[in-house]
């Protein structure tokens, strides 16, 4: 069914930006003008010129590159997009926060989300005083309901958040639906592809130039295994990226995080090796869980986790696993996820132990 937005006719980036942001003069840090210029004396940023107590790591007395040029170059090479189309955030949460700060007016505009989905879309909206309207995914396959979306849209609809593969359900959102919305909607579409490397569905990354209103979120936390560094990636038009750089805090990515990320991105063979192992283990877990009597359903997953529906209160199994020092997420309080546990794909040894413990618990339930 065709999706039509009747609220506006043409995308205009400046019309979406808050008036106070349009008139903002950004803070100009010392390192914006001079960064790592060789054979220079830096007396411009009030740093400690004698170094830190970590005498063997003397470079950390200097501020990092606020625009992360070297890291963006490396990411652009891997993602095949221009560095000028990349923004790096302190996790994807910083980027979500920036989208609200730039493109939505408190108590006037609203964002649209599709539960069950990532919780920070709603929380960040509430922090900014922006109304967040919920259109639930379809119950059976966790897909978008285009008819309901069309009814909710109006001139104050400024942001749509789509998570694909979706968290916590793990499924891909139909690509044609995502593209249909992005083509017709003249607000900002944020497509969160945090788990895209685990999916067979292609990223919209190569289509980014077709959609001036699209912001794609990716990350180094999931497939790259660098969650502790907190590096989120936004890929969008150069115009949108310029506004993000204008509004962000000056030194949002630490020097240490930048250096480690650069080294990791040079080790692509190990990245692909780990990725392959995760996909193998995901299949093993799916097959194994489906054979356990207390598991009512294991939903198809394109992520590095599985959503499993238990045929009784999931809280009981959740607490049992905690006693065995296995920590999963009980998602039973989330809409359309009643009695569901979200289970991350672990190492083979971890997954075997998990499966074994669930089997033992299942036997106990049957005997009772």
N, C-alpha and C positions, 0 to 999 in steps of 0.2 A: 504494500500500500504506500502511495506517495506521501511523503512528509512535506508539509508546506508551512512556512513561517509567515503569518499574516501581520506581524507586529512592525516590521520595517522592510524597506525595499533594497537597501544597499549598505554594504559594510563600510564603515567610516571609523578608523581607529581612534582618531582624536575625539570623536563624539562620545566614546566609551570611557575616556579617561577623566578621573575626578578633576574638578577645576583647580583645586589646590595643588594637585600633582602637575597639571599643565603649566602652572606658573612657578614651579619649584626650581630654585637654584641649588643644584646638588652640592654636597660637601666634596671638596677637592682635596684628597689626601696627598701627602708629600710624595708617595710612591707612584701616583698617577703620572706625575711629570718626570720623575727620575727613578728608574728601577734597574738595579744591577748593571749600571754603566761602569765599565772596567776602569781601573786606575783613578777612581774618584774618591773624594773625601765627603762622606755623608754627614752633614751637620744640620739637616733640615727637618728631622722628625722627632727630635727629643728622645732618641734611643740612647741606650747605654753603650758608649763607644768602646768601653773596656771589655765588653762581653758579658756572658752569663756565668753563673757558678758551674755550668757544664763546659768546662774549658775545652773539652774535646769536640764540642759542638758549637763553636763560636758563632756560626752564622745565624743562630736563632735569636741573637740580640737585635736583629733587623726585622722590620715588618715584611710580610709577604707581598707578592705582587697582587694588588687588589683586583685585577682583571684576569688573573690566572692564564696569561697568554700562552705559556709553554704547554700547560696541561690541556688547554683548549685545542691547541695545534695537534696534540697527540690524539685527542678524542675525535677531532674532525677527520683525521686520517682513517681512524677505525670506522667511524659512522658515515663517512663520505658526504659530509655537509661542511659548509663554510664555518670557520671559527667565529665569524661575526653573527652566526645564527645560533650560537651556543651561550647559554647562561649556566653558571655553576652556583648551586645553593648549598647552604649548610643543611644537607638532607633535602628531600623533596618537600618537606614541611615548610621550609623557608620560602620555597617557590610558590606553594599554595597560598601562603600568607601574603606574598607580594602581589599575586593576582587579585586578591580581594582589595589590597591597599590601593592598587592602581586603577582598577576597572569597576569598582562598585561603591555606591554612595550609601552610607549607613542610614537605615530607616526609610530608604527610598527604593533602592534596587533590590533585586533578589537573584539568587543562584538556584540551579536545579541539580539535584543529585538523584541517583537511582539505587536505593537500598535493596538488598544488603550490599554495602560497599565500604570502602575505606573511611573510617570514622573522622579523619581530620578535615575532610571537606566540610562537614557540618560544624565541627568544633571551631575551626578557623573563621567560618562565617559568623558564628555567634559572637566570637571575640570582637569582630569588627562591626557588630550591630547590623548585619545584613541578613535579611530573611532568607532562609534556605528551604526551598520547597521540594518535597519528596514525591517521586513517582516510582512506585515499586516495580522491580523487575518482574517478568512473568513468572508464575509459580513453578511451572514444570521445567523450563529450560533456562531460567535466569537471563532473559533477553529484554531488550528495550520495548516499551509499548508506545509506538509512534503516535497512535491516536490520542492517548492521554497527554503526551508531550505537547502536541499541537494545541490542545485545549488550555494548557497552563501558560503558554507563551503570551507575553504582552510587551509593550515598549520598555518596561522596566526589567525585562529579563536580560541580564547582562553576562552571566557565566553559566556554562553547562559543564559539569564534571562527568567524564566517562572513564571507567576503569576497565581495561582489557589487556590481558586476562584479568578477570575481576577478583578482588579480594573481599570476602573470604570464600567465594564459591569456586574459584579456580578456572572458570570457563571463559572462552573467548566471546566477546560481543560481536555479533555479525558485522563484518567489515562494511557491507553495503549500507547498513543502517547508520554506522558511524559517519561514513562519507555523505550520506543523504542529509543528516543533521548538519554537518559542517558546511555543506554547500548552501543550505537554505537559511541557516541561522546567522544573523548579522551581529551577534554578540561574540564573546570569546568562548571557544570550545577548548577545554583542557582534557586531553587524552592521556591518561596515566598508563604508560606501558612499562611499569616497573618490572613485570614478569615476562616481557615479550621474548626474551632469549630462550625461554623454556617452551615456547609455543611454535606450532607449525604455521600459524597464521602470520602473514607478513606484516611488518610494521608499516605505519603510514609515513615513516620518515622520508622516504623517497618522493612522497607527494607533498612535502611541506610547502614547496613554492606555489602549489595550486591553491592553497588555502591561507589567505592573509590573516584569518581569525583563529588559526589553530596553534595551540601550544602543546607539544608532546613532552611528557615527563618520562625520563628514564633515570637510571641510577647505577652506581657502582656497588650498592649494598647487597644485591641479590645474586645474580649470576657471577659477578666478579668477586663476591665474598669479602667485600670491604665495608661492611656495615659500621664498623667502629670508626671509620674515617669521616662519616657523615658527608658524602658528596652526592647531591642530587643534580640531575641534568635537565635543563629545559632547552628544547630546540624549537625555534619559531622564526618568524620573519625578522629581518634586521631591525625593523622599526620597533617591534615589541621588545626585542632584546635590549635595544638602546634605552627604553623606558625602565626596564628591570635594572640595568646598570646604574641608571640615574637615581633610583629609589633605594637600592640595597644599602646595607651598612658597609663601610669602606673595606674592612679586612674580614670578610665573612668565611673564607677558607684558609685555614692555617698553613703555614709554610711546611710543617711536617706532613700534613695531609696531602698537600700538592706533591711533595717529593715521593712519598710512598705510592701514590696513585700513578705517577709517571713510571716508576719501576714496575708496577703491576701490569700496566698496559703494554710494556715491552715483552711480557711473558705470555703471549697469546696461546702458545701450544698447551701450557698447563691450564689456561682458562678453558679451552675447548675440551681438554681431557676431563676436567671436573664437570663440565656441563654434560658431557656424554654419560658420565657415571650417575649424575643426578637423574637423568631421563631413564636410565636402566633401573635405578632403584625405585623411581616413581611407579614404573610398570610392575615391579616386584611387589610393592606395597599394595597397589590396586588389586592385583590378583589374590594376594594373601588375605587381605581384609575382607574381600567378598566371600571367602570361604568360611568365615567365622559366623556362627548362627546369630549372635547378638547384633551384628552389623546389618542394618536394614538396607542401606544403600551407600555406595561410594560414588560420588558425583564425578563425571569426567573432568579431568584437570589439564590445563595448559600452563600450569605454574609449577613451583617447586614445593607444593603442598597439596594435600587432599582434604576434602570436606566429606566426613563420614557421618551418616545418620544412624543413631543407635535406636533399637526398638524398645527402649525404656528411657528413663531419665538419664541424659548424658552426664549429669553432674555426678552420679554415682561412679561411673567409669572414670571420669576425670579425677575424682578424689582417690580412687584406687591406684591410678597410675602415678599420682603425686607421691603416694606412700612408697612406690617402687622407684622413686626419683626419676620419673619420666614426666616431663612438663609439656603439655599440649595446650591448645586454647579451647575453652568451652564457649561456643558461639550460640548457645541455645536461647539466649535472651534477645538475639538479633532477629528482626523480621524475616520470615521465610527460612529460618535456620533452626527450628525447634529440634531439640535433642541432637544437635550436631556438634562434632568436635572437628577443629581444624588441626591437621597434623602435618608438620613440616617433614620433608624428605631428609632423612639423616644419612649417616654412613651405613654400610651394609650391616655392620655389627650392631649399631643402634637400632636399625629397623628390625633386625631379627629379634632383638630383646623386646622391643615394643610388641611385635606380633605375638611372641610367645606369652607375654603377660596378658594380652587381651584374650588369647585363647584360654589361658588358665582361668581368667575371670569369667569367661563365657561358660566354661564347664561348671564352675561354682553356681552360676545363675540357673543353669539347667537342672543341676542336682537339687537345688532348693525348690 
